Amino acid sequence: MMSATTAPKQPFYWDNYRDTTVGRYLSQREITFISRVLNDAAPPPQRIADLACGSGRITVPLFQAGLNIIGTDLDPVALASFPRQSQPVPLAQSNALHFPFTNESLDCVIAIQCFEYFDQDRFFQECYRVLARGGLLVFSAVNRQNYKRQLKKLLGRYNAQDTTCNKSCQEVLRATRDYDFDLHTVSGYNWIPFDRLSNNRLVDLTAKIEQILRLDRLYQVSPWFLLAARKRSA
């Protein structure tokens, strides 16, 4: 286990996206969703892991809220980039092929903005293995059948080499069920027409419009979606 107070030797690449206006919008949507799911859970999860946690964009706010959470990431630069604080966040370096947890040792697994980089069959198998019965799996995924992709096709701007968008929402939901998870909540997001490096002044306005129109309910055509599911008890 690593200390969160270790000074980074080099910048963590994904932090370039964290503090942009779009990056803050994404974090707010993700943390709000996760917090709502955890607060509604009965009993509340006591043992939580944040997979591919990066430099703590999700892990740190949840840790500061008093949750018993450990961050895991393969990249030592990411783990060394965690902010210094009086009580360090528990961290572990690991890959997605074998999570560093024993069978049924966790109540909740969180995996945000990383699903597309995993072997997805292995991801579901490992999450099922480490979660206790009734444990929560909370993750986000890119939706292949989304409005931005269809619009790019119409405008002739679609890049067929983009492999990050490899499953539709329906396919991910089906796979989640096939690996013995019961769907709990699904929420679409990232409808705003800006990329993650954008600091456009219209980001906050379009995010507000997304909220007012309740576009989170249209997750089947949403660019990204958040999913909470429970491991089946039987």
N, C-alpha and C positions, 0 to 999 in steps of 0.2 A: 504494500500500500504506500502511496506517495503522499507527501505533505503538500497542502495547497499553498504553502508560503514559499515554495521554491521559486526563485526568480527566473523568468524565461530568458533563454539565451538568444532567441530570435522571435520575431512577431509571429503570431498564429494566423495563418492565411484567412480563415473564415471570419476572423474578427473584422475584416474589411467590410463585411455585410452587416455586422451586428448593430452599429451605431448610426447607420443612415436612417433617414426618416422612414423608409420602407422597412428597414430592419427592425426598428422600434415597433412599428405597426404589427409585424409578424410576431414578434416576441409577446406583445400584449395579447394578441388573439390566442396564442398557444398557451401562455400561462393562465389566462382567464379560463380557457377550456379545461385545462388540467386541474386547476384549483376547484372548479365547480364539480368535476367528476369525483375528486378526492373528498370534498366536503359532503357530497351526497352519499358517499359509500357508507354502508353499515355492515360490520364495524369499520371504522376508519383504518386504512392501511398503516401498518406499523413499520414495515421493512420495504423500502423503495429503492430502486436502481434506475439511474438515468443513463441509457446506453448512448455511445457516441456523443458524450456530453460536451465536447469541445472545451472551451475555456469557462464554461459554467453559466452560459446564457439562461438556461432553464434551471440548472441545479442550484445555483446560488440563491435566487429568490425563494425557492421552495425550502431550502435549508434555513434561510433567515426567517421563514414563516414558522419554524419550529418542527419541520418534518424530519424524520430519520431517513436520510437519503444518502446514497453513495453514487458518485459519478465515475463512469468508466469510459475510457477512450484508448484507441491503439496508439495515438500520436503523443509522444512525450512532450512535444512543444505545446500542445493543447493543454495538457495537465499542468505544465509549468506556468501557464499563462493565467491560471486562476487568480482572482484578486486577493491581495493580502487582507487578512482579517484576524481578529483576536482568537477566534475559534475556527481552525481550518476545516474545510469540507473533506470528509473521507473520500479518497480517490483510489482507483485501481486501474492499472494498464492492462488492457485485454483486447482481443479481436472479437469479431462477431461469429466466428465459427464455434467457439466454446466459451460461454459466459463464465466468469470466475465465481460461480455460486453453486452450492449444492442443491440437490433435488428438493423442490417445494420449500425453498428457504426464503422466498420473497412474497410479499402481498401485492406488489405493484411493479410493473416494468414500464418505463417511459422511453420512447424512441422518437425524437422529433427531428425532421429534416434529414433522415439518414436511411430510411427504408429502401430507397432505390439503390443504395450502395452495398446492400447486403445480399447474400444468397437468400432469397426470400423463403424457400422451403426450410432452410436451416434456421432462419430467424424464427419462424413460427414453432419449429420443433424445440429450439432452445428456450423460447419464452414459455412454452407449455411445461418443459422440464423443471425450470427454476421457480415457477409460480405455484403457490399453495392452491388448494382447491378453492374455487371462487375468487381467485386472485385477479387483479385488473391488469389488462394490457392497454396502454394508451400510446398511440403513435400517429404520425402524419404520413401522407403519401401524395404523390403527384398523380393527377388523373389524366390518363391519355385522351379520354373523350371529354375535353374541356373546351370552353368557348374561345379561349385565346388561340388554341391550336387550330380550331376550325376557321377562325378569322384569318390566321396566317396563311392557311391553305387557299382561302378565297383571294387573298392579296398576292399570292405567289411568293410568300416569304417563309414558307415552312421549310425547316431543315430536317430532311429525312434521316440524317445521321445522328440526330439527338436521341440517345438511348436512355436518358434519365426518365423519360415519360413512357414506360414500357407496359403499364397495365392500366386498364380502365378502373373506375371506382367500383363498378359491379364485380369485376374480376377479383379485386382486393377483398371486398366484402365476402364473396363466395369462398375465397381461400381461407379467410379468417374463420368462417363457419366450419370449413372442411377440417381444420386443425383443432376442432373441438372447443371453440370459443363462441359464446353467445354474444351477439351484438348488443351494446348498451346505448351508445349515443354516437351519431355521426353529424359532423358540422363542416360545411364548405367555407373556404376562405381564399384570400389572395385574388379577389376579383379586381383589385385596383390595377389600372393600366400602366404600371411602372415596374422596372426591374429592381432587384434588391440593392443596387448601388445608388438608387435615386434619392435625392433630397428635394425633389420638386415640391413647391409650395401647395400643390393641389392634392398631395397624398392624403393629408388629414381630411380634406373635404370629401374625396372619393371614398375614403374609409368610412366616413359618417354616412354617406349615401348607401354604401353596402350594408351598414347596420340598420338604417331606417327601412330599407327594402327587404330586410331579412333574407338576404341572398345566401346566408348560411344554410337555409333549408333546401337550396338547389344543389346539393352536394354531388349529384350525379353528373352535372355539367360544370361544376366548380373547378378552377385550375388546381387547387390543392384541397385536401380535406383532412380533418381530424377524426379519429376513430377511437372509441373506448369499447372494450369487450371484456367479458369475464370468462375465465377458464371454467369449463363445465365441471360440476361437482361429481357427477356420476361417471 
